[in-house]
């Protein structure tokens, strides 16, 4: 196969890898979006707090995750390597208890024996995780753009005054960027070949990188070469970037920027520890970069800010091109080299493993002054890493980042499967434990309801029975109340009759009041029974509502006759009752003339016995005295008998009045349904006074049952959610594992 054919084959193979990586990145982004949506709307993703380390310390086992959750995690999902020859002991790999990309910084402070992370609410952690997922999606979008971009971007970064600008000048072999012993670079300076600007060397100051278009003069400001130093050092107009188009002086190996394979851009950056804003911008900018060239001052080694940058970049870039500059100023170079390499071994194990090609100790000043063999070798290795090992420099970061994301997804999925399983078990246990109590509560509610209804019904029935019987007896014996009224003689007969009527009315009122008092007693007794039932309910420990009506000092069982007394009068008939003439005359001879009847009977008997004997005597007397005289004697006898009868009637007038008034009042009461009216009234009042307490008891029991049912429904809802979550995260883990294997398989055919 010819060299051209071999090159075409390699290009096609690389293009196929890019296409496959692009597909897997889209799948990973879709997976992250799905997790975010599920986290926001259905199930807050469980985050293993106890497994998060303090300041990079080794994580401890989570009390929320069983050991079994990580047994199923395949070894293929460990943090991705890009070379198979690196032993596990030398590579910084993720084990089953680590999170990498989806790790949340939940530490508010660090104490040796306490972790304030546990105090964060689950919802707060879910929001933080949602934000982290969105950041990962944004990073994947940048990876997609980097894969689609045919050019390569090299970011030259490092601490302040490490010689970054000098290194860029040395690589293009032109003194383009300003240099100083003090930090001078205040903004990003991107150096590209002038062929990208129609061969014209220009400097464009870009206010907005996103809006920049070299063909649109309004999107940039042209800067003269003599003004470049002031712009780079001061940046008074707050440009985001300088775009420097230049003609590179090629080395013996050819041009780096315009090499015939890919267009390369060198980006000089401000120092890491210049200020927090510049450092944050630099951390974000490296996500858009294919190759990171980290410049270390040989005199200072790796500072803390440099270490943080390398650890952050290591999430996707397993290989960092490291240049230890100003190595010529070091007296004991072997010691300096050993110390720097020891730091690199901890910060980037894969970089350390390929340290002969990726770590170089040079002096950019020597190169600019006249050339340096160490610098030439470094430049050759950078060209090889950028141009010949494009998979390692361009695709491997995307592969590594995607593998780490998918590993974290698998880990979180396993954690959430375990958490959902434990929640289901806990809910089932609670439901089993509460079932006997729930069933007992239902029985108690039914029993209490029946007893309350029985108390109500029996109380009302007793009031009705007693009232009907008592008032019926009263109505039959009204004359007994009239007998107690003193009779003042015939001349005071009318007044006597009024007093008798008044006595009867008051007697009726008194008996009605007696029925009211009995009803009050019955109501109090019924309320006392219901209060006892309520006390039993309160002893169950739920809903301690009392039966108090009104102020707290009121006795719940107290009720007075005035509270249930009839409104108005007890009888409309009694209100309108007036004396009548018939109240003084009793035509019933069997009652008024009892004595007279006995006398008449005696006289009749005597007359009947002597009729025969005296008939002849009467005839003889008639014949002797004459008929007229006999008639007078008979008339006189009749007058005497009538006068005696009238006298007797007048003397018995008080009894007649009492009897007649009692009879008339009884008839009036019977005509208006007096007994039934008051029996119904007191029954209604008793029901009205007792029923609220029965309802209160039943309502409280119902509330207890509803509260228990609400708890059960909530448990069942949570169990269904946990079951759905268990299925979802189990399927998610399978998808992530399958996708991770597909991502890692890209390196298998290298």
Secondary structure, 3 states (H helix, E strand, C coil): CCHHHHHHHHHHHHHHHHHHHHHHHHHHHHHHHHHHHHHHHCCCCCCCHHHCCCCCCCCCCCCCCCCHHHHCCCHHHCCCCCCCCCCCCCCCCCCCCCCCCCCCCCCCCCECCECHHHHCCHHHHHHHHHHHHHHHHHHHHHHHHHHHCCCEEEEEEECCCCCHHHHHHHHHCCCCCCCCCCCCCCCEEEEEEHHHHCCCCEEEEECCCCCCCCCCHHHCEECCHHHHHHHHHHCCCCCCEEEEEECCCCECCECCCECCCCEEEEEECCCCCCCHHHHHHHHHHHHHCCEEEEEEECCCCCCHHHHHHHHHHCCCCCCCEEEEECHHHCCCHHHHHHHHHHHHHHHCHHHHHCHHHHEEECCHHHHHHCCCHHHHHHHHHHHHHHHHCHHHHHHHHHHHHHHHHHHHHHHHHHHHHHHHHHHHHHHHHHHHHHHHHHHHHHHHHHHHHHHHHHHHHHHHHHHHHHHHHHHHHHHHCHHHHHCCCCCCCHHHHHHHHHHHHHHHHHHHHHHHHHHHHHHHHHHHHHHHHHHHHHHHHHCCCCCCCCCCCCCCCCCCCCCCHHHHCCCCCCCHHHHCCCCCHHHHCCCCHHHHCHHHHHHHHHHHHHHHHHHHHHHHHHHHHHHHHCHHHHHHHHHHHHHHHHHHHHHHHHHCHHHHHHHHHHHHHHHHHHHCCHHHHHHHHHHHHHHHHHHHHHHHHHHHHHHHHHHHHHHHHHHHHHHHHHHHHHHHHHHHHHHHHHHHHHHHHHHCCC
